[in-house]
Amino acid sequence: MALNESAVWLLAYDIANPRRLGRVHRAVKRFATPLQFSVWVVHESAIGMVRIKQELAALIDARYDDIRIYRIPARPEWVSFGAGILPEDVLLFPDTHG
């Protein structure tokens, strides 16, 4: 993957302090689409993710908080069932079908 080529990333967080949680949530919702309560999908380049990681690292206390970011393959396979939070016409992975 080229550094400026856009990719899909899965971002999840577990923040121990309510004040830090609010800060992280407000930051993440500027650049990501919610998938579940603390799980987000990000469409960004590797260079853009460096900036995002730096921003989020400055907001947390690494002794207590946890943020994880996973690059999603171009053709992911997944299973979902139960109530979803996104409308059916919103495609998080536009080149695939669930």
C-alpha positions as CSV (number, residue, x, y, z in Angstrom):
1,M,0.0,0.0,0.0
2,A,1.4,3.4,-1.0
3,L,1.5,5.9,1.9
4,N,-1.0,8.2,0.3
5,E,-3.3,5.5,-1.0
6,S,-6.6,5.4,0.9
7,A,-7.5,2.3,2.9
8,V,-10.2,1.1,5.3
9,W,-9.3,0.9,9.0
10,L,-11.2,-0.4,12.0
11,L,-10.7,1.7,15.1
12,A,-11.9,0.6,18.6
13,Y,-11.3,2.2,22.0
14,D,-11.8,1.5,25.6
15,I,-11.3,4.7,27.7
16,A,-11.4,4.4,31.5
17,N,-12.2,8.1,32.4
18,P,-15.5,9.7,31.3
19,R,-13.8,13.0,30.5
20,R,-11.1,11.4,28.3
21,L,-13.8,9.2,26.7
22,G,-15.7,12.3,25.7
23,R,-12.6,13.9,24.2
24,V,-11.7,10.8,22.3
25,H,-15.3,10.3,21.0
26,R,-15.5,13.9,19.8
27,A,-12.1,13.6,18.0
28,V,-13.0,10.3,16.4
29,K,-16.4,11.3,15.1
30,R,-14.7,14.1,13.0
31,F,-13.0,11.5,10.7
32,A,-14.8,8.1,11.2
33,T,-18.1,6.4,10.8
34,P,-19.6,4.6,13.8
35,L,-20.0,0.9,13.6
36,Q,-20.8,0.2,17.2
37,F,-20.6,2.3,20.4
38,S,-16.8,2.3,20.5
39,V,-16.0,0.8,17.1
40,W,-15.5,3.0,14.1
41,V,-14.6,2.7,10.4
42,V,-12.0,5.1,9.0
43,H,-11.2,5.7,5.3
44,E,-7.8,7.2,5.3
45,S,-4.2,6.9,3.9
46,A,-1.4,5.5,5.9
47,I,0.0,9.1,6.2
48,G,-3.4,10.3,7.5
49,M,-3.5,7.5,10.0
50,V,-0.1,8.7,11.5
51,R,-1.7,12.1,12.1
52,I,-4.8,10.5,13.6
53,K,-2.8,8.2,15.9
54,Q,-0.7,11.2,17.2
55,E,-3.9,13.1,17.9
56,L,-5.5,10.3,19.8
57,A,-2.4,9.4,21.7
58,A,-2.3,12.9,23.1
59,L,-5.8,12.5,24.4
60,I,-5.5,9.3,26.4
61,D,-3.7,8.0,29.5
62,A,-1.8,4.9,28.2
63,R,-1.8,3.4,31.6
64,Y,-5.6,3.0,31.7
65,D,-6.9,3.5,28.2
66,D,-6.7,1.3,25.1
67,I,-7.1,2.3,21.4
68,R,-6.7,-0.3,18.7
69,I,-6.5,0.3,14.9
70,Y,-6.6,-2.5,12.3
71,R,-6.2,-2.1,8.6
72,I,-9.1,-4.0,6.8
73,P,-8.2,-6.0,3.7
74,A,-9.5,-4.7,0.4
75,R,-12.1,-7.5,0.2
76,P,-13.1,-8.3,3.8
77,E,-15.4,-11.1,4.8
78,W,-17.7,-10.5,7.7
79,V,-20.9,-11.7,9.4
80,S,-23.4,-9.4,11.1
81,F,-26.7,-10.1,12.7
82,G,-29.0,-8.3,15.1
83,A,-29.8,-4.6,15.2
84,G,-27.5,-2.4,13.2
85,I,-27.0,1.3,13.7
86,L,-26.5,2.2,10.1
87,P,-29.1,2.5,7.4
88,E,-29.1,-0.3,4.9
89,D,-28.0,2.0,2.1
90,V,-24.7,3.0,3.9
91,L,-21.9,0.8,2.7
92,L,-18.7,0.8,4.9
93,F,-16.9,-1.5,2.5
94,P,-18.3,-0.4,-0.9
95,D,-16.5,-3.0,-3.0
96,T,-17.8,-6.0,-1.1
97,H,-21.1,-7.6,0.1
98,G,-21.7,-8.9,3.6
